[in-house]
Amino acid sequence: MVLWDPTGLSKEKLVLPLNYFFIIQHFDGEHSLAEIGALYLKRFGEFLVPAKIDQLVSDLNEKLFLEGQRAEDARRLARDAYRQSPLRRASFAGRGYEADGAKLKKQIDGFFTSKEGPDFKPSEHAGKKIKGLVAPTYDLKQAGPIYAWAYKELQDAEQPDLFVIIGTASAGLDYVFAVTDKDFETPLGVVSADQPILSQLKAKLPTFFEDDLSHQAEQAVEFQLPFLQEVVGSKKPFTIVPILSSFSAASLGDPTVRQTVDQFLTGLREVLAQSGRAYCVIAAGELAHLGMRYGDKAPPTDFSFHRCMQFDLEMLKPVEERQPEEFADYIRKEQDQRRISGFSPIYSLLRLIEAESGQVLRYDRGITDQFNSTVTYASMAFF
């Protein structure tokens, strides 16, 4: 079993045998070391040597895998460094996509012209005002053509110069939404954050800037930027409002979560309306997560994937119809059994835009491990 920190605070990877993984599952603040030892004896039929568990605790603490003073101090230092930095650096260049600017341009063009891509035929919506896009956050090397289907619509549309990008915070958030006022770096240059919009938003909703460090290790916003730079930036300047979100359809039944979500989306919509500017909202998120990597007891089969595809496309019908609560209801009814990680950005998009039409453009999946664990994703456009 390999542990890593999706927030990026710890840079380590920790390889644990299964019996040690059993132990750390009980590091939840509710079990004493003596109780863990008793559970270990019952499960494995042997005594847990105190020196071993002390060493495990020490290793976890040293590598910042345990909550406590050491992790808090590291988090504070990382937050201070991020806030003092002039921009948010390109964290995934060279991993999720090409690190060299010229190679990245060629890579982006290849996504459009590949057999899975949209090519350069004019869109049926060419010249219309675009209101929103849904795009994946999956590795560009696999999902690039699906991104291209969304950005082809933007390429042919009447383009605004303001883009509100709402991406999935895969590591979770303390405040449901996290806004940063940093400019973003990519191998194609620097993408400017819209400081007038962000200043007004910070004055109105300062709490939602507290989780800004979460942007440093998340890929959702970053993966959209090379496409925006190529499709829009090659024609005119543009700015972004970078946001991460993390709440489930079920959590909207909690009055506190519902109030917090409503407060942020209402406030953001008011700031955007007061600006008088046209804008496009980009929801960056994935759909279902299937397989043992995500908690299933067995790998997905062709039958289970095709069934999932049917459910995904059915779930996206209320998204096409711009019905956010019906979208949430669908996921709640199936108890989120397929783990729809992109719910919060897509739901937020639907609450922010005023569009006459929505359309699923392309749908696909990525395989994440040797056990056929699968992530599904789609591209959509709204006019």
Secondary structure by P-SEA (a helix, b strand, c coil): cbbbbccccccbbbbbcaaaaaaaccccccccaaaaaaaaaaaccccccaaaaaaaaaaaaaacccccaaaaaaaaaaaaaaaaccccccccccccccccaaaaaaaaaaaaaccccccccccccccccccbbbbbccccccaaaaaaaaaaaaaacccccccbbbbbccccccccbbbbcbbbbccccccccaaaaaaaaaaacccccccccccccccccccaaaaaaaaccccbbbbbbbbbbbbcccccccaaaaaaaaaaaaaaaaaaaaacbbbbbbbbbccccccccccccccccaaaaaaaaaaaaaaacccccccaaaaaaaaaaacccccccaaaaaaaaaacccccccccccccccccccccccccccccccc
